Amino acid sequence: MIDEGTIAAAAAYARDLLAGDASGHGADHALRVCRNAAAIARSEGADVGVCRLAALLHDVDDHKLFPGTSASLAHAVSFLDAQGVEGEERHRVCQAIREVSFFANGIEPPSSLEAACVRDADRLDAIGAIGVGRAFAFGGAHGRALWDESGECRDTTVAHFEDKLLLLAEGMSTQAGRLLAAERGAYLKGFYEEFVAEWRGER
């Protein structure tokens, strides 16, 4: 069983590795995902400890932040080794981490209930007011333009709304995730529509 000491150590490990991130993938994001994952897991009957641990570690080998370790999950594995997390729990934590990524998995269904809970929790943090803030933080950190109205350039912050973020609420894997995503998804859609209207001088 994954105990509170391991969870606290994972939170500290994430803070150390993600310190200074300005792209919306810092330790604050990991902590929110952990909280959301725990709530979803309790509602769905999943292993809460596995979900919390995977949520805290889900970005420590992210391909955008650590391209050299993303395939092997080297940072996560090193932590699990140090904490003595073994067997089925270790397998399910690593499985959930691998299946969080939209980049790698898109709309493919998760292969375990724990992976579904963590992925839904991560995607919840990409919509709603927090999601809007994170999208613009990521765009600013990577020098992206706000929007190209012609649609020719997709490497803009608002194109990211169109290509990914607006699709997330309908792609939740759990009932609890869908319920939590409904209001946040509506907020995100409203923000996008307001942005476009203001950009075009319609408001």
C-alpha positions as CSV (number, residue, x, y, z in Angstrom):
1,M,0.0,0.0,0.0
2,I,1.3,3.5,-0.9
3,D,1.5,5.4,2.3
4,E,1.4,9.1,3.1
5,G,5.2,9.3,3.5
6,T,5.6,8.2,-0.1
7,I,3.0,10.7,-1.3
8,A,4.8,13.5,0.6
9,A,8.1,12.5,-0.9
10,A,6.6,12.4,-4.4
11,A,5.3,15.9,-3.9
12,A,8.7,17.1,-2.8
13,Y,10.4,15.3,-5.7
14,A,8.0,16.9,-8.2
15,R,8.7,20.3,-6.7
16,D,12.4,19.9,-7.1
17,L,12.3,18.6,-10.7
18,L,9.6,21.1,-11.9
19,A,11.0,24.1,-10.0
20,G,11.1,27.2,-12.2
21,D,8.7,25.9,-14.8
22,A,6.8,28.7,-16.5
23,S,4.9,26.7,-19.0
24,G,2.0,25.5,-16.8
25,H,3.6,22.2,-15.9
26,G,5.0,23.1,-12.5
27,A,4.5,21.5,-9.2
28,D,1.3,23.5,-8.6
29,H,-0.1,21.6,-11.7
30,A,1.0,18.3,-10.3
31,L,-0.6,19.0,-6.9
32,R,-3.9,20.0,-8.6
33,V,-3.9,16.8,-10.7
34,C,-3.2,14.8,-7.5
35,R,-6.2,16.3,-5.8
36,N,-8.5,15.8,-8.8
37,A,-7.2,12.3,-9.3
38,A,-7.9,11.4,-5.7
39,A,-11.5,12.7,-5.9
40,I,-12.2,10.8,-9.1
41,A,-10.6,7.7,-7.8
42,R,-12.8,7.7,-4.7
43,S,-15.9,8.2,-6.8
44,E,-14.9,5.4,-9.3
45,G,-13.6,2.9,-6.8
46,A,-10.0,3.0,-8.0
47,D,-6.8,2.7,-6.0
48,V,-6.4,6.2,-4.5
49,G,-2.8,5.7,-3.6
50,V,-1.8,4.6,-7.1
51,C,-3.7,7.5,-8.6
52,R,-2.2,10.1,-6.3
53,L,1.4,8.9,-6.8
54,A,1.0,8.7,-10.6
55,A,-0.5,12.2,-10.6
56,L,2.4,13.7,-8.7
57,L,4.9,12.0,-11.0
58,H,3.1,12.4,-14.3
59,D,5.2,15.3,-15.6
60,V,8.6,14.4,-14.2
61,D,9.5,12.7,-17.5
62,D,7.2,14.7,-19.8
63,H,8.5,14.8,-23.4
64,K,8.1,18.6,-23.5
65,L,10.2,19.1,-20.3
66,F,12.5,16.1,-20.2
67,P,12.8,14.6,-23.7
68,G,15.8,12.5,-22.7
69,T,13.9,10.6,-20.1
70,S,10.3,10.4,-21.5
71,A,10.7,7.0,-23.1
72,S,12.2,5.3,-20.1
73,L,10.4,7.2,-17.3
74,A,13.9,7.5,-15.7
75,H,13.0,10.1,-13.1
76,A,9.8,8.3,-12.1
77,V,11.5,4.9,-12.0
78,S,14.4,6.4,-9.9
79,F,11.9,7.7,-7.4
80,L,9.9,4.4,-7.2
81,D,13.2,2.5,-6.7
82,A,14.2,4.8,-3.8
83,Q,10.8,4.5,-2.2
84,G,10.6,0.7,-2.6
85,V,7.4,0.8,-4.7
86,E,7.3,-2.6,-6.3
87,G,5.1,-5.2,-8.0
88,E,1.6,-4.4,-9.1
89,E,1.5,-1.0,-7.6
90,R,4.7,0.0,-9.4
91,H,3.3,-1.4,-12.7
92,R,0.0,0.6,-12.3
93,V,1.7,3.8,-11.4
94,C,4.0,3.6,-14.5
95,Q,1.1,2.6,-16.7
96,A,-0.9,5.6,-15.6
97,I,2.0,7.9,-16.2
98,R,2.5,6.6,-19.7
99,E,-1.2,6.9,-20.5
100,V,-1.7,10.5,-19.3
101,S,-0.2,12.1,-22.4
102,F,-2.6,13.5,-25.0
103,F,0.5,13.7,-27.3
104,A,1.1,10.0,-27.0
105,N,-2.4,8.6,-26.5
106,G,-4.9,11.1,-27.9
107,I,-8.4,9.6,-27.5
108,E,-7.3,6.0,-27.0
109,P,-9.0,4.6,-24.0
110,P,-6.9,4.0,-20.9
111,S,-6.0,0.4,-20.1
112,S,-6.8,0.6,-16.4
113,L,-9.2,2.4,-14.1
114,E,-6.3,4.2,-12.3
115,A,-4.9,5.4,-15.7
116,A,-8.4,6.7,-16.6
117,C,-8.6,8.6,-13.3
118,V,-5.2,10.2,-13.6
119,R,-5.7,11.1,-17.3
120,D,-9.1,12.7,-16.5
121,A,-7.6,14.6,-13.7
122,D,-4.8,16.0,-15.9
123,R,-7.2,17.0,-18.6
124,L,-9.4,18.7,-16.0
125,D,-6.5,21.0,-15.3
126,A,-6.3,21.9,-19.0
127,I,-9.9,23.3,-19.1
128,G,-11.8,25.9,-17.1
129,A,-10.2,29.0,-15.8
130,I,-7.0,27.2,-14.8
131,G,-6.8,25.7,-18.3
132,V,-7.1,29.2,-19.9
133,G,-4.3,30.5,-17.7
134,R,-2.0,27.5,-18.4
135,A,-2.6,27.7,-22.1
136,F,-1.4,31.3,-22.3
137,A,1.5,30.5,-19.9
138,F,2.6,27.7,-22.2
139,G,2.3,30.0,-25.3
140,G,4.3,32.8,-23.7
141,A,7.0,30.4,-22.5
142,H,7.4,29.1,-26.1
143,G,7.1,32.4,-27.9
144,R,3.8,31.5,-29.6
145,A,1.6,34.1,-31.2
146,L,-1.9,34.5,-29.7
147,W,-3.8,33.5,-32.9
148,D,-3.7,33.4,-36.7
149,E,-7.2,34.1,-37.8
150,S,-6.6,32.6,-41.2
151,G,-5.9,29.2,-39.7
152,E,-2.7,28.8,-41.7
153,C,-0.5,28.7,-38.6
154,R,-1.6,26.2,-36.0
155,D,1.3,26.9,-33.7
156,T,-0.6,29.6,-31.7
157,T,-2.2,29.6,-28.3
158,V,-5.8,29.9,-29.6
159,A,-5.2,27.2,-32.2
160,H,-4.3,25.0,-29.3
161,F,-7.8,25.6,-28.0
162,E,-9.3,24.6,-31.3
163,D,-7.0,21.6,-31.9
164,K,-7.0,20.1,-28.4
165,L,-8.5,21.9,-25.4
166,L,-12.1,22.3,-26.6
167,L,-12.2,18.5,-27.3
168,L,-11.1,17.4,-23.8
169,A,-14.4,17.7,-21.9
170,E,-16.2,15.3,-24.2
171,G,-13.3,12.8,-24.1
172,M,-13.3,12.1,-20.3
173,S,-13.0,8.4,-19.5
174,T,-14.8,8.3,-16.2
175,Q,-18.3,9.3,-15.1
176,A,-16.8,11.5,-12.3
177,G,-14.5,13.1,-14.8
178,R,-17.3,13.9,-17.2
179,L,-19.3,15.5,-14.4
180,L,-16.4,17.7,-13.3
181,A,-15.5,18.6,-16.8
182,A,-18.9,19.8,-17.9
183,E,-18.8,23.2,-16.2
184,R,-15.1,23.7,-16.9
185,G,-15.6,22.8,-20.6
186,A,-18.5,25.3,-20.8
187,Y,-16.3,28.0,-19.3
188,L,-13.5,27.2,-21.8
189,K,-15.8,27.3,-24.8
190,G,-17.3,30.7,-23.6
191,F,-13.8,32.2,-23.2
192,Y,-12.8,31.0,-26.7
193,E,-16.0,32.5,-28.2
194,E,-15.5,35.8,-26.4
195,F,-11.8,35.9,-27.5
196,V,-12.7,35.4,-31.2
197,A,-15.5,37.9,-31.0
198,E,-13.2,40.6,-29.5
199,W,-10.4,39.8,-31.9
200,R,-12.8,40.3,-34.8
201,G,-14.2,43.5,-33.4
202,E,-17.6,42.0,-32.9
203,R,-17.7,43.0,-29.2
